[in-house]
Amino acid sequence: MASRALLFVLFSFVMTVAVAQDSATTSATGGLQSAPTAATPTKELEVAMGIDAIEKIDFDFSTKVFIGNENLLRIIAIPAKKELVFKGLKPGRTSVIIRDTVGDVRLQYTVVITATGKSNTVSEIRELIGDVEGLEIGIRGGKVFVGGEIVVPDDIGRVSQVLASYPDVLTLIELSPQTQRVIARKMTDELARNNLKDVTVRVVNKVFWLEGVVSNKQKKELAVTIAKAYLPPKIVNLSANSTRYATPQTEDIIDFIAVNEKKEQQPAPKMVKVTSQFVELSKSYNKVFAFKWAPLMGEDNSQISFGQTATGNITGQQRPGTLSATISNLFPKLNAAKSAGYARTIQSGMVIVRDGFENGGQIAKKTTIPFALGTGDFTKAASAEIGLDLNVKPKVLEQEKIELGIVLSVSISVPSGSAAPITTSNSINTNVVLKSKESAAIGGIVQNTSTTDYDNTGNDPAPQTATAGQVPATPLFRLYRSKSYSTNKSQYVIFVTPEIIESASAGTEEIRKKFRRRE
């Protein structure tokens, strides 16, 4: 019995140790630390809507804060300062659990959010205004206030409309200095677009200063009017309730523009660069087919005779007649040939001329081709001239459009087998309107010529010839058929490209590159 009792005591001891080890293991893994224990400190906190509460935390806490009802409360964590900011959203009661960086629950809050008349006003203003960058709404010193620096000028009108219904709200709103500088730059750009490049705008002590020189009073008034148009609406009314504006206020725009009555210098006339290109394209195609069959007897007046011919009695018997003849061109003759040609001519001219110049700009390139006319003692020298002649009168219009009066003539040489050259001339005289740097085809001609010949003797594959003093041979019969087809197509187009430039030197580098010699 004693041994049994001893065994029972040992078994109970072992079970107790095992249970203690399991509890210790569970505690070490944190499986039972997700909920606060009786040792977790709990604080009661009352937060009024519109009045933020700041709580100091004496340990490193996790920024992930657990809120029982997020519709009632919002918490902003500031780990660097070890602070939590409690913001009430709606009246009610909720809990807040704070954990350390390891994950253990270190602190629990029971937060009661209460609503007062002022907190209700704060909620209404926030709901009506919404999120405005740089604006703060709250309760300070027992008063509801709206203050800060508005960054976007378009928000001023909305804020002013809402605050007009709350006369007891303290308004401490100003326009951000950075926004004022942006508005000043917009004023300066708009003044430059209205030919007031000598007037600038800068911000001094939250006031816009207009500085510069103009030629007359009308331009000065125009500059002030343009600047006032860019002022944000009702910015002075928003700060009317602020004690900082109790002293008399200066104008939002101060005019320091000086008027210089000197006669304005006329701007330098613009230069126009006009580039014209003449492009001519020609194609030719010839096809000849001829068939001829005309067998001929010999050219020695041989003939064909039938019957007997007396040639003398050699053996006392008469000699029979013979057939003697020579036939040439016994087989038919064929002639088949094709020929095609393609040529393209490009000539380009460029001239720079002042806008509105009465005589216009002219550029010409001429080439003289000498040749001889006649033979022997009647030979005389002659010449043909080919080249390009361009005359243009530009006039600059609005929106970078240019009116061009163009007279262009181009003459080129056409290959020929004769001693005298054959030239082709093309000319155009027109007036067009083009935009700067845009090209247009201002004229052109297309010409198609097609010819078909049948049984033309010029295509004879074996023409019959005879020497002087001889009678041409007579063919036994003659069979000749021929067909030739030729087509010629030619077209030319004239392109022109005007460009407005500030100086005649513009574009010089591009021209130099074309003539640059490689070392």
Buried (B, 14 or more C-beta within 10 A) or exposed (E): EEEEEEEEEEEEEEEEEEEEEEEEEEEEEEEEBEEBEEEBEEEEBEBBBBBBBEBEBEEEBBEEBBBBBEEBBEBEBEEEEBEBBBBBBEBBEBBBBBBBEEEBBBBBBBBBBBBBEBBBBBBBBBEBBEEBEBBEBBBEEEEBBBBBBBBEBEBBBEBBEBBEEBEEBBBBBBBBEEBBEBBBEEBBEBBEEEEBEBBBBBBEEEBBBBBBEBBEEEBBEBBBEBBEEBBBEBBEEBBEBBEEEEEEEEEBBBBEBEEEEEEEEEEEEBBBBBBBBBBBBBBBBBBBBBBBBBBBBEBEEEEEEEEEEEEEEEEEEEEEEEEEEEBEBEEBBEBEEEEEEEEEBEBEBBBBBBBEBEEBBBBEEEEEEEEEEEEEEEEEEEEBEBBBBBBBBBBBEEEBBBBBBBBBBBBBBEEEEEEEBEBBEBEBEEEBEBBBEEBBEBBBEEEEEEEEEEEEEEBBBBEBEEEEEEEEBEBEEEEBEBBBBBBBBBBBBBBBBBBBBEEEEBBEEEEEEEEEEEE
